[in-house]
Amino acid sequence: MFLTTSLFALSALLHQAVAAPGVPEVEKRAIATGACNHDNLYRSFVDPRTSASASSFCSTYIQSTVTTAATTTQTVTATVTAGAAKRGLEAPAEKRDLGATTYPASRLSSACSCILTAKPTPTTVYTSTTTQTATVTTTVNAPAGCTNPATIVKNGDFENGLAPWTVANVIPPYPEYAQYESFGVKSPGYNSANAFTVTDNAASSYFELDLTQTIPLCAGQKYKFAAEFYMTDSHDTPKQTYLTFYVDNTQVAASQVSDGKGPPIVWTPLSGTFTAGGSSATLKASFVATDYLGVTWGIDNVVITPA
């Protein structure tokens, strides 16, 4: 019963002691010089009834910790309930209650260093920081069994002449009225050397010219269309001019009705979207003018890409 009570007292002492990280300087001095303060705490630690538990506690308490990260030093105060009994060689064991006593961390480490035969091996704790990087890649998936070519519109910048574009449906007919209308690849382009231009000087109530090429597509795929254009007028009479792009019979982009005058040339972007109805289609740029006018159009950088 007396041994159990003593162990309980030491257990309370061990559980209430708060350990500061690292080994205080007093511990180093104690081990080096062998000087021990024989106070109540020390006597509780060397008591044969509790020395085994005390040694176990002290081995952990003064064990230093080596980490790969920054080390923080703290000063703490440990509150310990110490109970030790002094037993005579022949007299029955006598219990003595020492009551609750507050010991600083240096006292605990000093007492522990006195009962340990060797300084415990430091415990190494490895810490690491992991940085995760996410790369988001957007992939445009064509319908199964279909691959979009790298360039859908060929020679969309007109830097290689006219082909594979084709001029069609010229009204009034060309070349019968060549003195009134002209078209072809000319300078300047939009941030480049060339563009496709059309000029109508006909004394007619209507002018039209279509520029076309066949483009490969993936049926069911959505696409984006983009181009640059300009329109200039030279007559003062009321007029309306149009530039419209079609994919087959679907309008994908169009200029607004123009009643302005010019030059100078002002390049303007056109854009739109469409969904392919088959594996190929006809891309058409339609130039239209009405009401006895003179007008010049230019187009450049015609591009179609998967949406």
C-alpha positions as CSV (number, residue, x, y, z in Angstrom):
1,M,0.0,0.0,0.0
2,F,2.8,2.4,0.9
3,L,4.7,1.6,-2.3
4,T,1.5,2.2,-4.4
5,T,0.9,5.5,-2.7
6,S,4.5,6.6,-3.4
7,L,4.3,5.6,-7.1
8,F,1.0,7.5,-7.4
9,A,2.8,10.6,-6.0
10,L,5.6,10.3,-8.5
11,S,3.1,9.7,-11.3
12,A,1.4,13.0,-10.4
13,L,4.9,14.6,-10.4
14,L,5.8,13.3,-13.8
15,H,2.5,14.1,-15.5
16,Q,2.3,17.7,-14.2
17,A,5.9,18.6,-15.2
18,V,6.0,20.6,-18.4
19,A,9.2,20.0,-20.4
20,A,10.9,22.9,-22.2
21,P,12.5,21.9,-25.5
22,G,16.2,21.5,-25.4
23,V,18.5,20.8,-22.5
24,P,19.0,23.7,-20.0
25,E,22.6,24.7,-19.2
26,V,22.3,23.6,-15.6
27,E,22.0,20.0,-16.8
28,K,25.3,20.2,-18.6
29,R,27.0,21.6,-15.5
30,A,25.5,18.9,-13.3
31,I,26.7,16.1,-15.4
32,A,30.1,17.7,-15.8
33,T,30.7,18.4,-12.1
34,G,28.7,15.8,-10.3
35,A,27.2,18.5,-8.0
36,C,23.7,17.6,-7.0
37,N,21.3,19.5,-4.7
38,H,19.9,17.0,-2.3
39,D,16.5,18.7,-2.0
40,N,13.1,17.0,-1.7
41,L,12.8,16.6,-5.4
42,Y,16.1,14.9,-5.7
43,R,15.3,12.6,-2.8
44,S,12.0,11.7,-4.4
45,F,13.9,10.7,-7.6
46,V,16.5,8.5,-5.7
47,D,14.0,6.8,-3.5
48,P,14.3,3.0,-4.3
49,R,10.5,2.7,-4.5
50,T,10.2,5.3,-7.3
51,S,13.7,5.5,-8.8
52,A,12.8,3.3,-11.9
53,S,9.9,5.5,-12.8
54,A,11.9,8.7,-12.2
55,S,14.7,7.4,-14.4
56,S,12.2,6.7,-17.2
57,F,10.7,10.2,-16.8
58,C,14.1,11.9,-16.8
59,S,15.4,10.1,-19.8
60,T,12.5,11.6,-21.8
61,Y,12.4,14.9,-20.0
62,I,16.0,16.0,-20.6
63,Q,16.3,14.4,-24.0
64,S,17.2,17.1,-26.5
65,T,15.5,17.2,-29.9
66,V,17.3,18.0,-33.1
67,T,15.1,19.2,-36.0
68,T,15.8,20.3,-39.5
69,A,13.6,23.4,-39.0
70,A,14.1,26.5,-36.8
71,T,14.4,25.8,-33.1
72,T,12.4,27.8,-30.5
73,T,13.7,28.1,-26.9
74,Q,11.1,28.4,-24.2
75,T,11.3,29.0,-20.5
76,V,8.6,27.2,-18.5
77,T,7.7,26.6,-14.9
78,A,6.7,23.1,-13.9
79,T,4.2,22.4,-11.1
80,V,5.0,19.2,-9.4
81,T,3.3,17.3,-6.5
82,A,6.2,15.6,-4.8
83,G,5.8,12.9,-2.1
84,A,8.7,11.0,-0.7
85,A,9.1,8.7,2.4
86,K,12.2,8.2,4.4
87,R,12.5,4.6,5.5
88,G,14.8,3.5,8.3
89,L,16.8,0.3,8.1
90,E,14.7,-1.4,10.8
91,A,11.7,0.8,11.4
92,P,8.5,0.3,9.3
93,A,8.1,2.5,6.4
94,E,6.7,5.9,7.2
95,K,4.7,8.1,4.8
96,R,5.5,11.8,4.6
97,D,3.4,14.2,2.6
98,L,5.5,17.0,1.1
99,G,2.5,18.8,-0.3
100,A,2.4,20.6,-3.6
101,T,5.7,22.3,-4.6
102,T,6.5,24.4,-7.7
103,Y,9.8,23.7,-9.3
104,P,11.3,25.6,-12.3
105,A,12.4,23.6,-15.3
106,S,16.1,24.0,-14.3
107,R,15.5,22.2,-10.9
108,L,13.8,19.3,-12.7
109,S,16.6,19.0,-15.2
110,S,19.2,19.3,-12.5
111,A,17.6,16.5,-10.4
112,C,17.2,14.3,-13.5
113,S,20.8,14.8,-14.5
114,C,22.0,13.7,-11.1
115,I,20.2,10.3,-11.3
116,L,21.1,9.5,-14.9
117,T,24.4,7.8,-15.6
118,A,24.7,9.2,-19.1
119,K,23.2,12.0,-21.1
120,P,20.4,10.6,-23.3
121,T,20.9,10.5,-27.1
122,P,19.2,13.4,-28.8
123,T,16.1,12.6,-30.8
124,T,16.2,13.8,-34.4
125,V,12.9,15.0,-35.9
126,Y,12.9,15.6,-39.6
127,T,10.5,18.2,-41.0
128,S,9.8,18.9,-44.6
129,T,7.7,21.3,-46.7
130,T,6.1,20.0,-49.9
131,T,5.0,22.5,-52.5
132,Q,2.5,21.3,-55.0
133,T,2.2,22.9,-58.5
134,A,-0.8,22.4,-60.7
135,T,-0.6,22.8,-64.4
136,V,-3.9,23.3,-66.2
137,T,-3.9,22.3,-69.8
138,T,-7.0,23.0,-71.9
139,T,-7.4,20.5,-74.7
140,V,-10.0,21.0,-77.4
141,N,-11.2,17.6,-78.3
142,A,-12.5,16.9,-81.8
143,P,-15.2,14.3,-82.4
144,A,-14.0,10.8,-82.3
145,G,-12.2,9.8,-85.5
146,C,-11.5,13.4,-86.6
147,T,-8.4,15.5,-86.3
148,N,-8.3,19.2,-87.0
149,P,-5.4,20.3,-89.2
150,A,-2.9,22.8,-87.8
151,T,-4.2,25.5,-90.2
152,I,-7.8,25.3,-91.4
153,V,-7.9,28.5,-93.5
154,K,-5.0,28.3,-96.0
155,N,-3.2,31.6,-96.9
156,G,-5.5,33.6,-94.7
157,D,-3.0,36.5,-94.6
158,F,-2.6,36.6,-98.4
159,E,1.2,36.7,-98.1
160,N,1.4,33.9,-100.7
161,G,-0.7,35.4,-103.4
162,L,-4.4,34.4,-103.9
163,A,-4.5,30.6,-104.1
164,P,-6.3,28.6,-102.8
165,W,-8.9,31.4,-102.7
166,T,-11.2,31.7,-105.7
167,V,-13.1,34.7,-107.0
168,A,-16.6,33.9,-108.0
169,N,-20.0,35.5,-108.8
170,V,-18.9,38.9,-109.8
171,I,-21.7,41.4,-110.6
172,P,-21.5,43.3,-113.0
173,P,-19.6,40.4,-114.7
174,Y,-15.9,40.5,-115.0
175,P,-14.0,41.2,-117.2
176,E,-16.7,42.8,-119.3
177,Y,-16.8,45.7,-116.8
178,A,-13.1,45.6,-115.8
179,Q,-12.9,49.4,-116.2
180,Y,-15.4,49.8,-113.3
181,E,-14.2,47.1,-110.9
182,S,-10.9,45.6,-109.7
183,F,-9.8,43.0,-107.1
184,G,-6.7,41.1,-106.1
185,V,-3.9,40.9,-103.5
186,K,-2.4,44.3,-102.8
187,S,-0.7,46.4,-100.2
188,P,-1.1,47.4,-97.4
189,G,-2.1,44.5,-95.2
190,Y,-3.1,44.5,-91.6
191,N,0.3,44.6,-89.9
192,S,1.7,42.8,-93.0
193,A,2.6,43.4,-96.6
194,N,-0.6,42.2,-98.3
195,A,-4.4,42.0,-98.1
196,F,-7.2,41.1,-100.5
197,T,-8.9,44.2,-101.8
198,V,-12.0,44.9,-103.9
199,T,-12.9,48.2,-105.6
200,D,-16.2,49.1,-107.1
201,N,-16.5,52.2,-109.3
202,A,-19.3,51.1,-111.4
203,A,-22.2,53.4,-112.1
204,S,-24.6,50.6,-111.2
205,S,-27.2,50.1,-108.5
206,Y,-25.7,46.8,-107.4
207,F,-22.2,45.3,-107.0
208,E,-21.2,41.9,-105.6
209,L,-18.1,39.7,-105.5
210,D,-17.5,36.5,-103.6
211,L,-14.2,35.1,-102.4
212,T,-14.2,31.4,-101.5
213,Q,-12.1,28.4,-100.4
214,T,-12.9,24.9,-99.2
215,I,-11.9,24.2,-95.6
216,P,-11.6,20.9,-93.7
217,L,-13.7,20.5,-90.6
218,C,-14.8,17.9,-88.0
219,A,-18.6,17.4,-88.1
220,G,-20.2,18.5,-84.8
221,Q,-17.1,20.5,-83.8
222,K,-17.6,24.2,-82.7
223,Y,-15.2,26.7,-84.3
224,K,-14.2,30.3,-83.8
225,F,-13.8,32.7,-86.8
226,A,-11.8,35.9,-86.9
227,A,-10.6,38.4,-89.5
228,E,-9.6,42.0,-90.1
229,F,-11.3,44.3,-92.6
230,Y,-11.7,47.9,-93.8
231,M,-14.2,49.8,-96.1
232,T,-13.6,53.2,-97.7
233,D,-16.0,55.3,-99.8
234,S,-15.2,57.9,-102.5
235,H,-18.7,59.1,-103.6
236,D,-21.0,61.5,-101.9
237,T,-24.2,59.8,-103.0
238,P,-26.2,57.8,-100.4
239,K,-24.9,54.2,-100.3
240,Q,-24.9,51.0,-98.4
241,T,-21.9,48.5,-98.3
242,Y,-21.7,45.1,-96.7
243,L,-19.0,42.5,-95.9
244,T,-20.3,39.1,-94.8
245,F,-18.5,35.8,-94.1
246,Y,-20.4,32.5,-94.5
247,V,-19.5,28.9,-93.8
248,D,-21.7,27.1,-96.4
249,N,-25.0,28.9,-95.9
250,T,-24.4,29.9,-92.3
251,Q,-23.5,33.6,-91.6
252,V,-20.6,33.7,-89.1
253,A,-19.6,37.4,-89.2
254,A,-20.7,40.6,-90.9
255,S,-19.8,44.3,-91.0
256,Q,-22.4,46.9,-90.2
257,V,-24.1,48.9,-92.9
258,S,-21.7,51.7,-93.9
259,D,-22.7,55.2,-95.0
260,G,-19.4,56.8,-94.2
261,K,-16.6,58.3,-96.3
262,G,-13.0,57.8,-96.6
263,P,-10.1,57.2,-96.7
264,P,-8.2,56.8,-94.4
265,I,-8.1,53.1,-94.0
266,V,-9.2,51.9,-90.6
267,W,-8.8,48.2,-89.9
268,T,-11.7,46.6,-87.9
269,P,-11.9,43.1,-86.4
270,L,-14.7,40.7,-87.2
271,S,-15.4,37.5,-85.2
272,G,-18.0,34.8,-84.8
273,T,-18.6,31.1,-84.1
274,F,-20.2,28.2,-85.9
275,T,-20.6,24.4,-85.6
276,A,-19.5,22.3,-88.5
277,G,-22.2,20.3,-90.2
278,G,-19.8,18.0,-92.1
279,S,-16.2,17.2,-92.8
280,S,-15.7,20.1,-95.1
281,A,-17.4,23.4,-96.0
282,T,-17.1,26.4,-98.3
283,L,-15.8,29.6,-96.6
284,K,-17.1,32.7,-98.4
285,A,-16.4,36.4,-98.1
286,S,-19.2,38.3,-99.8
287,F,-18.6,42.0,-100.8
288,V,-21.9,43.8,-101.6
289,A,-22.6,47.5,-102.5
290,T,-25.7,49.4,-103.6
291,D,-27.0,52.8,-104.7
292,Y,-24.4,54.1,-107.3
293,L,-21.3,54.2,-105.2
294,G,-17.6,53.9,-105.2
295,V,-16.1,51.7,-102.4
296,T,-13.0,49.8,-101.6
297,W,-12.8,46.8,-99.2
298,G,-9.8,45.0,-97.7
299,I,-9.6,41.7,-95.7
300,D,-6.7,40.1,-94.0
301,N,-5.7,37.5,-91.3
302,V,-8.7,35.2,-91.9
303,V,-8.5,32.5,-89.3
304,I,-10.7,29.6,-88.1
305,T,-9.7,27.6,-85.0
306,P,-11.5,25.0,-82.8
307,A,-13.6,26.6,-80.1
